[in-house]
Amino acid sequence: MKNNGMLGGVYGMAFIGALVYYLQHATSLWTGILGIFKALFWPAVLMYRLLGFLKM
């Protein structure tokens, strides 16, 4: 059994926050479905750009 520690919790909180945001701003079923996918992938994109900005 693998222990993800605090990072799993941070990702979970970021996912829930993004999901609530995108679903509240959805005006149709399809924008709601797109919001679910955006909520899954935006933390990874954010970290990629942050590390690229910091040149790590």
Rosetta blueprint (number, residue, H / E / L):
1 M L
2 K L
3 N L
4 N L
5 G L
6 M H
7 L H
8 G H
9 G H
10 V H
11 Y H
12 G H
13 M H
14 A H
15 F H
16 I H
17 G H
18 A H
19 L H
20 V H
21 Y H
22 Y H
23 L H
24 Q H
25 H L
26 A L
27 T L
28 S L
29 L H
30 W H
31 T H
32 G H
33 I H
34 L H
35 G H
36 I H
37 F H
38 K H
39 A H
40 L H
41 F H
42 W H
43 P H
44 A H
45 V H
46 L H
47 M H
48 Y H
49 R H
50 L H
51 L H
52 G H
53 F H
54 L H
55 K L
56 M L
